[in-house]
Amino acid sequence: MLTLNREWGYKLADSFSVISKSAHPRWLSELLKRVSQAINIGIRLSSIIRGEFSKAREIIIMDFERRMDRLKTLGDAFSAMLSSLSFLLIAITLLSFLMGGEAKFILTLLIYVIAGIYGAFIAYSLKVSVHDRLFNGLPNGSLIVYLIEKYSPPLLVVVSLSAGLTILFSGEPNVLLSLILPGAALAVPTFIARRVVSSISIIDKYAPFLMKDLCETLSLTNVIERSLEVVRVNDYGPLSRHISRLHLRLKSGIDQEVAWRAFMAESGSQLLREVGEVFIEGVKRGAPIKELGRLLYDHLSDRLAMRRRRQQVAGYIKGLVIPITLSVSGILGLMDTLFMTLGLISELTRGIEGMIFTFVDVGDLKIYSLLFLLVVSIGGGLFVHVVERRSFIDAIFYTGLLLSVSGTVYLVVANLAVNLLSGFTQHLFNIPGQLR
């Protein structure tokens, strides 16, 4: 546009019109057309940009609210789906009395269907949700978080596959090895990294005030180093130490752009990195600093307000997913114990005429229960991450948490049920002798 306007002699309105024909995406092309038309009727460019910015703010906020409402509705659907699929699994398992070996094929098919449903549901939720990355993905901020976030997707795949293979091929299904320990392997290392990522949100809370104060001071002093000297007197929480480092770099003669990029990288904040780039570009291009500070303040305030709204929805989703997953774990633990008792009855009545049950092997039923818990734990962890969209570390943490806690609940309930039914099962051994 500058080339067309300054070197080729195009009018400003014509420059915008020409560029709009080849601009992508579509919204940018339409924006440039509107700017061209507004300039043609005599409106100042600064007024046009200010109006478009206000309009864009309102559209983004309204779209975000609609997306959050849809995610909340999806959370209700997710909990209903989890309850329904659990009931379906238990119902088919009960029918195994009549179906015998045929039930294994149906249960296997059901696990595949459940995994497919969860995958499609999460993919759709990912399309509805919007990204709100906290960590800037640079090793300067936190090397541990950088490494964990970089390798977290393959870590989730490897641990999930190992848990699934352990359930299928370990002979006697072991809850400790197949759910609890893999869950701990995911949750423990990501717990510390998640705390570091969460601390970035505290830094972000001070970012609007920093940009506003800095731009107001810079509009008076015209020197960033002197402006920082004034600004760093204020309290910006955990951001203060990064501001002091920035001031020292500038004071020691390091290039302004290099010092700012180091400041943004060390803070670890993606939000601060984004507005920092805008600030650097604005200062370089000679933008009116006070107006720039106001716009950055408004943008950051909107982003933080949307983040608070997202946290409310995420809290609601977690309040649905986690308790229901744990309830299902307890129910499956109880049902597997009952199936073990019924399997014992089937063995005892095998030689009695007219009393024959065709029952699926109890070990196979436990395998399907553990596979179901593995699928719903991974699905629940990914769904919570999709709603929050802060870092994939959250997906690893919540998946590990659900695996460990659901496995523990399953184990505790199963052991309690075994203890409660121990007297009944001991009495069963006396039945064949009495029937003779």
N, C-alpha and C positions, 0 to 999 in steps of 0.2 A: 504494500500500500504506500509506504514512504517513497519507494522507487517510482511508482506511477505518479505520485503527487509532486515530488520535488525534482526528479530528474527528467521525467517525460512530460511534465506540464499538465497532467490531468487535474481537473478540479477534485476537491476532497470528496464530494458526493459521488462523482463518477468513479473514483478509486474504490470506494466501498461497494459500489454497484458491480464493478468488474470482478472484484475478489469474491463477492457473494455467489457468483455463478459456479465457481469451482471449489468453494469452501465445504468442508465436511467436519463434523456431522451436520445433519439437517438443521438443527436448532441454531447453529452458528451461521449458516447461510441465511436463515430467516432474520436473525439479529442484524447482520450486516445490511440486508435489504431495508429493514426498518430505519437503521441509522442513516442510510443514503437518502431515503424519502424525507426524514426529519430535517436533514441538513438542507435539502432542496427547498423546503418551505421556510427556512430562515431560523431554525432553532439552533442554539449553541451546542457544540459537541459535548462540553462538560455537563450541560443540563440533560442531554440525551443519555449519557452514560450513567448519570446519577439516577435518572428515572428507571432505566433498564436494570440497574443494580437492585433498586427497591422492589421492582416487579419480580426479579429472579429470586430474591430472598423470600417473598411471600409464596411463590410457586414451590420452591424447595421445601419450605416448612410444611405446606399443605400436603405435598406428596409424601413427605416423611411421616406425617401423622396417619395418612391412609395406610401406608405400609406397616406401621406399628399396629394399627387396628387389625389388619389382615393377619399379622404374625400372632396376635393374641387369639384370634379365631382359630388359626392353625394349631396353636397350643391346646385349645379345647378339643380339636379334632384328633390331635396326637394322643392325648390321654384316653379318649374314647376308643381310638384304634387299638391302643395297647391293652385296654381292658377286654375288648372284643376278641382280639387274637389270643389272649391268655385263656379266655373261656373256651375258644374254639379248640385250642391245644388240649385242654383238660377233657373236653367233651369227646374228642377223637380218641384220646387215650382210654377213656372209660369204655368206648365202643370196641376196644381191642378184645374185650371178653368174647364178643360175638365174631369178630373178624379174624382173630388169630394172627397168622403171619402176614396177612394182607395189610394190617395196620401199620407195619414198618414202612411200606412203600408210601402210604398216605401221609404218615408223619414226616418222612423225608421230604416229600413234595411240599408239605405245609411249611417246613423250615425255609425251603427255597422261596416259596411265595412270600413269606413274612419278610425275608431279607430284601426281596424285590420291591415290596410295598414300602419298606423303610427307605430304601435307596431313592425311589421315585418321590416320596414325600419330602425327603431332605433336599433333593435337587430342586423341587418346586419352591421350597422355603428359601433356598439360596438365591433364587431368582427374585423373590419378593423382598428379601432383606437388602440393606445397603451397608457398605463397608464403613467401619469406623476404627481403623487401625490405630493402636496406641504406640507401639514400638516402631521406631523409624527404620529398623532392619540394618543398622550400621554397627560394626563391631566396636566403634569408639565409645558407644554408650555403655554397653554391658556385654562382655565377651561371652559370658555364660548364657545369657538370654539369646544372644545372636546364634550361638551354636545349637541350643535346644530348639529354637524356633526353626532353624534351617533344616534340622534332621528330624523334626517331630512327625511329619507325614510318613516317612519310611519307618520310623519307630512304631507308629500306630499299626501299620500294615504288618510288620514283622511280629509284634507281640500278639496281634489278633490271630494271625495265621498259626503261630505256635500254640496259642490257647485252643484253637479249634482242632488242630492235629492232636494235641494232648487229650482232648475229650474223645476223639474218634478212635485213636490207636493205642491208648495207654492200658487197654484191657479193662480193669475195673475203674470206672470213672472216679476221679479224685477232684473234689471241689477245691481243695487247697492249691493243687498244682494247676488246675485249669481256669480258675477264676480269681481267687484271692491273691496269689503271688503275681500273676500277670498284671492285675489291677494295681498292686503296690509298685510294680516295676514302672508303671506309667505315672502314677499319682505322686510318688515320693520325689523324684527328681524335678518334676514340673511344679511342685508346690513352691519351692524357693523362687524359681524363675517367674512364676505367676505373681508372687508378691512384688518382685521388682517391676513387672509390667504394670501392676495395679498402682504402684507408687508414681508412675508417669502421669496418671490422671490427676494427682495432686499438683504436679508441675503445671499441667495444662490449665488448672483453675486460676493460676496467677498470670498466665500469658496475656489475657486481654488488658490487664492493668499495666503490665510491662510495656506493651506496644503503644498504648495510649500515652503513658507518661513519657516514654522515650521520644515519641514523635512530637509531643507538645514542647518538650525541652529542646529537641533538635531544631524546631522551627525558630527558636530564639537564639541558640548558640551557633547553629550551622556547622558544628564540629561534633562528630559522634563521640570522640574520646571525652570531651568536656561534658557532653550530655550524659554519658554513662557515669561519670564522676558524680553528677548530681543525683541521678536515678538510683544508683546503688546504695544510697543512704536509706532508701525505703526498704521495708521488709517484704520480700517476695517468696518467703518460705524456702523450700528446697531449691528454688531457682536462683537464690541469691548467690550461692557459691559459684554457679556457672557464669553469672553476670560479672563477678569479681575476676574470674579467669579471663573473660572476654576483655575486660578493661585492661588487665595486665598485658595481654597480647597486643592490643592496640597501642598501649603506652610504650612497649618495647620495640615498636616499629614494624610489626607484622602487617602485611597487607590487609586492608579492611575486609575485603571479600573472603579471604582465607580465614581470618579470625572469626568472622560470623559463621562460616560453614563449620568450623571446629566447634563453636558454641552450640550450634544446632545438633551436631552429631553427638556431643557429650551429654546433652540433655536427655537423649533417648526418645524424645517426643516427635512423633510424626506430624502432629498438628503444628508444633512450633517450627518444624522444618518447612512446612508448606508456607506459613505466613512469613517466615524468615526470608524465603526466596523472593516473595513478593516485595518485602521491605527492601532487600538489597537491590532488586531491579528498579524499584521506585526511586530510591536515592540516586542510583546511577543515571536514570533518565531525567532527573530533575523534577519529579512530581511534587505537587504542593504537600509538604510533609504533614501539616496539621490535618488536612483532609484525608490523607492516606492513613494516619493514625486512627481517625474516626471510623473509616471503613473497615480497617482491620479489627478494631474493637467490636464493631457490630457483627462482623463475620464470626469472630471467636465466641462471642456471647451466644450467637445462634447455635453454633456447633456444640457448645457445652450444654445448652438447654435441650437440644436433641439427644445428647448423650444421657442426660438425666432421665428423659422420657424412655429411652431405650433400656436403661437399668431397671425402671419400673416394670416394663414388659418382661424383661429377662428374669426378674425376681418372681413374677407371676408364673412364667413357664417352668422355672426350677421348682416352684412350689407344687406344680402338677406332676412333673416328670419323675422327680426323685422319690416322693412318697409312694406313687403308684408302682414304680419299679420295685421298690422294697416290699410292698404288699404282695405283688405277684411272686417275688422270690420266696416269701414265707409260705404262700399258698402252694407253690410247686414243691417246696420241701415237705410240707404236710402230705400232699397228694402222693409223692413218691414213697413216703413211709407207708401210707395206706396200701399202695400198690404192692409193696413188698409183703405186707401182711396177706393181701389177697393172693399173691403168688404162692405164699406158703400154704394157703388153703387149697389152691389148685394142685400143689404137689401132694398134699395129704389125701385128697379125694381122687387121685389119679387111678387108684385100684378099686374104687367103689363103683359098682354098677349103677348107671343112671345119674352119676354125679361127676361129670367130666366138663372141665372148663378149658377152652383153648385160649391160653393167656400169653401175651407177648413177654419175652424175657424182661425181668425187672431191670437188669443192667442196661438194656436197650432203651427202656423208658427214661431212665436217669440221663442217658446220653442226650436224648431229645430235649429234656428239661434244661440241661446245662447249655446246649446249643441255643436254645431259645433265650436264656438269660444272657448269653454272650451277644447275640444279635441285638436284643433290646437295650443292653448297656451301651454298646457302640452307637446304636441309633440315637439313644437319649443324649449321650455326650456330644455327638455331632450336631444334634438339633439345638441344644443349648448354645453351642458355639456359633451356629448360624444366626441365632437371634442376637447374640452379643457382638459378633464379628470384630472382636478386639485383637485377638491373636490366636493362631492355631494351637498355642500352648494350652488355651482353655479347653479345646476339644480333647487333648490328651489327658488333661487333669480330670475333667468330668467323666470321661470314659473309664479311666483308672479308678476313680472314686466309686462309680456305679458298679464296676466289676467286683471290687474288693468288698464293698458293703453288701451288695446283693448276694455274693457268695457266702459271706459271713452269716447273713440272715437265713439263707437257705440251710446252711449247716447247723445253726443253732436250733431252728424250728424242727428240722429233721431229727436231731438228737433228742430234743424234748419229746417229740412224738414217739420215738423208739422207746424212751423210758416209760412213757405213759402206757404204751401198748405191750410192754414186756410181759406183764402178767397174763395178758390175753394170749400172746403168742406161745408162752410156756404151756398154757392150758391146752393149746391146740395139739401138742405132741401126745397128749393122753387120749385124744379122740379116736384114733385108729384102733387102739387096744380095746376101748370100750365098745366100739362098733362090732368087733369080732365076737 
